């Protein structure tokens, strides 16, 4: 294999370098996202148990630092912070016509939760686009290298005037290396992308459910106050 790569033409070598770059970056992203998403899932499960065990926002807020990798903990932090800010503004208001008093607490908290959920979704989906791009383009880049290598091989046949297997086979085999490496780069990228996308969608669903539960608690608190 190494001999085929070294004997390939300059265009095929350039294609191979591009494919190697795509492959190395894809594997780096796969290892990185594996770590990020596993920690997010683990901390989210732990945070949910902690949240329903404490049942009080102030107690949950005191121990939230232990779940720094959980998107659910981030949602709680932003929603609870928004509640405290609105409560402080309502307390500091000079009169009933103050704008902060008129704002609906539930709606403001809902906005904070949506904003936090969007940020966490972007964080979890970060770099997945590169995996999708690698999976979609690497086979075609490899195919381009193969086509170019075959063209070069046939040009050599025309120049030498010999079409024997000994003349044709080396050029064809060198060209096919590009397709093989293109597939080797694309297959792990596609598998990684589909796997991580599924995990991210599960976490997004958990964030939606937690946001609804958080808002239900806020509504009940507002009715009691």
Buried (B, 14 or more C-beta within 10 A) or exposed (E): EEEBBEBBBEBBBEBBEBBBEBBEBBBEBBEEBBEBBEBBBEBBBBBBEBBEEBEEBEEBBEEBEEBEBBBBBBBBBBBBBBBEEBEEBEEEBEEEEEEBBEEEBBEBBBEBBBBBBEBBBEEBBEBBEBBBBBBEBBBEBBBBBBEBBBBBBBEBBEEEEEEEEEBBEBBBBBBBBBBBBBBBBBBBBBEBBBBBBEBBEEBBEBBBEBBEEBBEBBEEEEEEE
